[in-house]
């Protein structure tokens, strides 16, 4: 009984994706969804994907998203690790102030600050540039807390020994602690990648030229301009392509993702 | 640390240490602090300043108009409509979402094998990695208003006439809730499962000695024990649903079609700022929205603390 319910629920969760996959290969559904609904393409072909790639510069968009994602990940992870380390291991004057500042700003919704941020970047002539993604990535207080909690579990004696031997703080961090950080870095990278890859609102505000669009913005603009209910199988093919990276990440890192969600409770 | 021979030496060394520490500490937190100042503190202050200005276009050169932006927003029926729509969808998705995912989490958690547990966790979580854009595109066909849509086809098997899920103002908001539940269910479930595993086993054992059955244990031990997690989920879900934008924008455009039912608060802010060029008005609206979120969060946390009896 329990099992039957869970299996039925699983089918409800999976069927939409299966339906999309099959429709994306069905050339007969390019103008209208097939009737009755089917889970095997009536006219199996790769033409939808061909049409998607010729009408929407998918590869360009994917490449752009990867560039944006890589930059944001590097900036955010460095900022989070350095500050997490300082707040946990270097107990300096003012560290409480920094903690309070980070805590009180973490709850500010992005939607609240997006207009001044947009105006700031347009004043600096940095809209339509990925700098508008990299700079705000410095403010990743959530990652700081995660990193701090991680460093709290590592012994402080390693640092004390190093400092007494005259090692520079950056050397202690880089040579002793950083190599131990793989688990927390993995968590941060996964959460950041999913967040950046799936984001639409900020790219919609700052990116103007189509050659710089991220994958979500490209996909959204294509359907927004051509009508959301038109070209079903072509749109589904394009959507499938946009899902490939996240599905791959999910398949290989599923356990990590689920563990880090359960651990952190907050998705960025 | 090497033992210092005399107290005097120790104090000197400690003083030096503090200076070095402070400097290093500042250096290490400076990226974060710069980020917070530039992209959280400055925008909040700047938004407050801007909300008292009348601006045109993207230029910041506006003129001081006092509270008139707030006045305008307060008397704008469209603002209230957008807030109503946002609440309507928010309450439904939080209530249904938490109920269903808690039941689901309890069911998965009561399975015996670790492998089947992990399998179901994996399946139910999968839609969570699908972006809002992708799931909106998918559901615009799944919820197609004719029998060609998968959902209407299934309903047709039970002789229910096709429903205009995203085109009928009566159903559009419910459809958005259903769609976002598909995406968010697994996420909530994972957190609930983690919570369920933290309930101490001896509570259950004591209840069993007293002859409680499964359902009563669930009702009297599990649910009270999980209350902080419920509150956490409600707060998080409420904040999240107040920020709804991507799906409603893709389906209803900036008008929030059909019939303005999908016009949310963030959409209201977006169209005032970026279509009408009324940055001052938009920031005033965003401050009001922020206040609403803040008040609700504080209220919910207060309510939780008051009833805190299970510890």
Interface residues (C-beta under 8 A of the other chain):
Chain A: X2 X5 X6 X9 X10 X13 X14 X15 X16 X17 X19 X20 X23 X32 X33 X34 X35 X36 X37 X75 X78 X79 X80 X82 X83 X85 X86 X87 X90 X91 X92 X93 X94 X95 X98 X101 X102 X105 X107 X108 X109 X110 X111 X112 X113 X115 X116 X117 X118 X119 X120 X122 X123 X135 X136 X137 X138 X139 X140 X141 X144 X160 X164 X169 X173 X194 X197 X198 X200 X201 X205 X216 X219 X220 X223 X224 X228 X229 X232 X235 X236 X239 X242 X243 X246 X247 X249 X250 X254 X255 X257 X258 X261 X262 X263 X265 X266 X267
Chain B: X1 X2 X18 X21 X22 X23 X24 X25 X26 X27 X28 X29 X31 X32 X33 X34 X35 X36 X38 X39 X40 X41 X42 X43 X44 X46 X47 X50 X58 X60 X104 X107 X108 X110 X111 X118 X120 X121 X122 X123 X124 X125 X126 X127 X129 X130 X131 X132 X133 X134 X136 X137 X138 X139 X140 X141 X142 X144 X147 X148 X149 X150 X153 X182 X185 X186 X187 X190 X191 X193 X194 X232 X236 X239 X242 X243 X245 X246 X250 X251 X253 X266 X269 X273 X274 X279 X282 X283 X286 X287 X289 X290 X293 X297
